[in-house]
Amino acid sequence: MPSTKILIVEDERPIREMIAFHLSRAGFDTVEAADCRVARELLADERPDLALIDWMLPDMSGLEFTRTLKRDKENDDLAIIMLTARAAEYDKIAGLDSGADDYITKPFSPRELVARIRAVLRRAGPGDGETVSLGLLEIDLTGHRVSVDGKEIRLGPTEYRLLKFLMTHPDRVYSRSQLLDHVWGANVYVEERTVDVHVRRLRKALAVQGAADFVQTVRGAGYRLSGRGEQ
Ligand code: CA
């Protein structure tokens, strides 16, 4: 099971490295940015599950950055925890209004940080112990099991990630290049026809339970998953 990836956005290097050290010790993958510009690149390339964003950053305030991220559809499943040196009640409210899922006041203990991250990830569904369903399709995100009408089907890791992405974004059409960005990562150089190969495999696996037409081809545009099947 791929581990949870956390983006740390903090310009003060000693703090950033201290956080990265403790998070990797707690079993998380980490990526680091010293400003919002680099953070944006990493969000696109690395698709982190959660971002820790410091309040005071050189190019934009963490608050404003969080607001822009939450307005952006691309990041709608990103959990955000803000780090702040200001403990006033105002900041707490402003932090939550920004769309952040939680905030932590500096200084904090590594144990507290890890506990807060786990709590936010649990709340920010889909997470541990949760299932996503669409029509007769269901994914158990903890066990990485996929079923159609209660009957389990077997998928390769890429087909699983592809189906998981499409199921959490149903009835929307994605081009091959968008699917590459979302499922493979923006900086992975694979050809667009790779998407077709994996869509074919996914359909073949779904076909075993008569659900191949849940993954629909939209001519000239891309693919879409619909719980209603082909229409
Ligand atoms: Ca800072």
Boltz pocket constraint, residues with backbone or C-beta under 6 A from the ligand:
constraints:
  - pocket:
      binder: B
      contacts: [[A, 10], [A, 11], [A, 12], [A, 54], [A, 55], [A, 56], [A, 57]]
      max_distance: 6.0
